[in-house]
Every structure is written in C-alpha cells, then in structure tokens.
C-alpha cells in the first residue's frame, strides 16, 4: 500500500469513490417516484454500472431522502458509563468467540467484520443454496446460542423502559463488530424473516448509516447515498416503514474510522421459514461432532484478536460463511493436493523422465 502512495486504507478507499460530477443519469429509471421502482434497487447490492445522478433526479432524490428521514427515530439513551460497561461485555463475547466457546452458527466471520448471532440466526449470502432475496432461512432452534443475560439486563430493559420497544418483543440479538475500514453491503433486513421495527444500538465510536448506495468491487467503490444518518456512540436507531422496507441501507468503509460495534435487536416472524433436517447446512451438523471447537492458539484470548488485519475483500456476499466452515474446506483442498503430488511422483518414477507439470 505504501508503494501506491497511501498510508491509510480509508484514504485509498475515498480516492476510489467516484464523484457525482463524473457520472450522469443514475436514477433516471431507479429512483422512487411512487411507482415502486425503488424495490428494484433494493435488492441490487452491487453492480458493474457506473453511478451518478442527473440534475433532473435531484428533486426526486430529495423526496426520497425525506421519506427515509421521516421513517427513522433516534434517541440518545445510554450514558458514557453505561456504554463502557456494555463495551466490556462485547469484548467478552469476542474473547469467547476467539476461544471457540460458542455454537457453530453463532459466529460468522468476514474480513474486517464479525457477527455474533444470539437467540435466532439465519442463512444469507454464500450460505444460501439459492441466491437472492426471499431465500434466507432461520436456522433450526438451538443452532445458535441464547441471548446473553447482559443484553437483556443492560440493553433491552433500558429500551423497554424508554418506550422504544414493548416488553417481550426481542427474540433475536446480533452483535456486529467492525474493524476500521470494515463495511456491510447494501441490503434490506429480510421482510419474511423479521418483523418491524429494526432496532440498533451503537458502541465504541461514532459512525454513519447510509441509504440507497450501490457497491462495486475490485476495487471497492460506493455510490453517493440518498441519505446519510449520523450514528453516535450510545445512540438508539429505529427503522420502520420506508427506511426499513423500501430502500437499502449499508455501512461504507470510509464511515468506520475506529472500532465500532452495533447490537441489532429484532423479532422474527411467527411464519418465518426455517432450514429443515434435509437441507445441506442442517444435515452437516449431525455429521460434525457437537464438541468441535475452533482451533485454539497458545496465546491468551484477546478481545482485540478479531480485529487484527486480514485480507481486504470487505463484506462481499461470497465471503460470508459460518466460522467453522473454513477448516473443512482447507483440509479437503490440502488432501487433494497431496494426492496429486503422490500420483505425480509415482508417474515420474515409472516413466524414468521428468514430467513438466502444467499450471491450471
């Protein structure tokens, strides 16, 4: 990175983000005008087209931004002392995940971002047998850990007492833990999985939630948002209506300047579809020993261990995978490699001459 003249990843990412004057006519066909066309953009998390917008669409974009703004509520509920206590608990979650103390589908790792599912977890991204909106499925009961007691005591009870959510509403809690430069691509929380509203509480640092962006990769670029919502440490954000259902939201790499964590609190729908026993993901659990844990290191578990630099492919759909799926793929490829090598060695010995291997 130093060779390219950048000492900070965020500076490089900002230089890659196209300016609005370089692109034209982005929203001629895609901006909401009451005809429901926004839903088409909602499920397009990335695109190879270049992004921009014409002056003709400026008024429509402003109208859409107003609709987003009017369907969001924000409250500052948690004090700095309360935030610090909750952040210690989040560090404990990270340490337990690093030590392999959670069930397989509780922890989901991606470059610069880790997810911890409690209460309910669901398949998405590359985990899906069929890709696309509406294909997400809840895991079977018991395949993720229960919501920790501290989440109920320190977070959910405060939201209930402040009238943010009714008592008994939350049965799913997800902790997203971001490293500087991390992101999550544009998406809509699955309508067939989660009831509304969607409630989130932010910790460790300030950030922003963006609406109506599109992502490009290799290199990563993000289009200009329709609306940017500042998100402060300790603030509570409630999405409903248009902001939750009719436009995508995301977190851009340039908006994560320091470590940031968010606790997302939701309620699953009673009729939300679940994986059955015949599905590939569920059947793999019965074949895997229940006591299996992630590989331990000799060093002491460190709450910051999940935030050490990794290969920067960001939060693309193809990089989303359960935390324990990685070793099985690695062992299979390694076994195939050695089998090929043994076959090659036998062939060399029998032929009595050198065989030039061709790269594939």
Secondary structure as UniProt FT lines:
FT   HELIX           2..4
FT   HELIX           9..16
FT   HELIX           20..22
FT   TURN            26..30
FT   HELIX           38..42
FT   HELIX           55..57
FT   HELIX           58..70
FT   STRAND          72..76
FT   HELIX           80..98
FT   TURN            99..100
FT   HELIX           104..106
FT   STRAND          107..110
FT   TURN            111..112
FT   STRAND          113..118
FT   HELIX           125..127
FT   TURN            133..134
FT   TURN            141..142
FT   HELIX           149..150
FT   HELIX           151..156
FT   HELIX           157..161
FT   TURN            162..163
FT   TURN            167..168
FT   STRAND          172..178
FT   TURN            180..181
FT   STRAND          184..187
FT   TURN            191..193
FT   STRAND          198..203
FT   STRAND          207..211
FT   STRAND          215..216
FT   TURN            217..220
FT   STRAND          221..222
FT   STRAND          227..231
FT   TURN            233..234
FT   STRAND          235..239
FT   HELIX           241..245
FT   STRAND          249..251
FT   HELIX           253..255
FT   STRAND          260..266
FT   TURN            270..271
FT   TURN            277..278
FT   HELIX           280..287
FT   TURN            290..291
FT   TURN            303..304
FT   HELIX           305..307
FT   TURN            314..315
FT   HELIX           317..319
FT   STRAND          321..322
FT   TURN            323..324
FT   HELIX           325..351
//
